Amino acid sequence: MTAHAQEDFSQHVRRYLYVFYALLVGTLITVGASYIPFGNHAVNIAVALVIACGKAFLVAGFFMHLISERKMIYGLLIFTACFFLGLMFLTVSAYADFPRMTVIH
């Protein structure tokens, strides 16, 4: 193995370790935020989702190498995200679709 290949390899390992440490810190922040009473469950969920999205970006971007891919991959990723948001919208809007005088257990 040449010196240049060794240096390139160690640079990639260092980057993966930084992402791993960032994911560990993100997990600690998630656990810490779960003990903070924000006063509203919606705020708690929003904080947890923001932290989870940041961690998902790190995993998808660096471990799955999406940060250096072509535009087609980004198009598929945006399509998937829009499809997911549409399904979540349908799920949330179904809560308002109960008939009147219905008891939810």
N, C-alpha and C positions, 0 to 999 in steps of 0.2 A: 504494500500500500504506500503510495507516495505521500509526501508531506502535505501537498495541496489537498489530496483526498481526505487525509486524516483531519485537516483543519476544517474542511467542509462538513465532514461527518460530525465533528464535535460541535460545530455551529448549529446543526439541526437538532442534535441532542439537547443543547442548551435551550433552544427555542421551545422544544417540547417540555422541558422541565419548567420553564417559566409559565407556560400555559397550565401545566399540572398544578403549580403552586397557586396560580390565579384561581383555578377551580377549587382548590382547597380553601382559599380565603373566601371565595363566593359561597361555599358551603357553610363556613363559619358565620358569615354575614346572614345567610338564610336562617340558620338556627338562632342566632341572636335576635333577628327581626321577629321571629315567631314568639318571643317572650315580651315584645313591646306592645302594649295595648294602644293601638292607634285610635280607638274609640268607635270604629266602624269596621264591620267585617269586610266591606267592599275595599276599604283602604288596605287592610291586611292582605287581601287577595291580590290587589294591584301591586303592592310592594313585592310580594312573592313572585308574581309573574314577571316583573321587571328584572329581578335578580335571575330568574330562570332563563329569561331570554338572553341576558348577557352571557350566562354560562353556555347556553346552546350555541350562541355565536362563536364562542371560543372552540367548542368541540367541532362544530361543522366547519369553521374556517380553517383551523389548523390541523386537527387530527384527520379530517376527511378531505383536506387540501382544497376546499372550495374557495379559499381566498385567492388562489392563483389560477382559477379556471376561466374558461371562455364565457362569452355573453350568453350562449345557449343554456349553460348551466344556471346562470342567474335568472334567465327567463323562466326556466322550469321551477326554480326555487320560488320566484314571485308568484307563479301560477299556483303552486302548492300552498303558499301562505294565504292567497286570496280564497282558494277553495276551503281551507281550514277555517278562515274567518267567517265565510258564508255558512258553513255547518254550525259554527258556534253561535252565529246570529239566529239561525233557525232553532237551535236548542234553547237559547235564552228567550226567544219570542214565544216558544211553546208554553212557557210558564204563565203567560197572560191569556192562554187559550182555554182555560178551564171554564166549564159552564157555571152560571151563577148558582149560589147555594150549595156548592160542592164542598164536601169536607175532605181536606187533605190530611192523611195520616202519616 
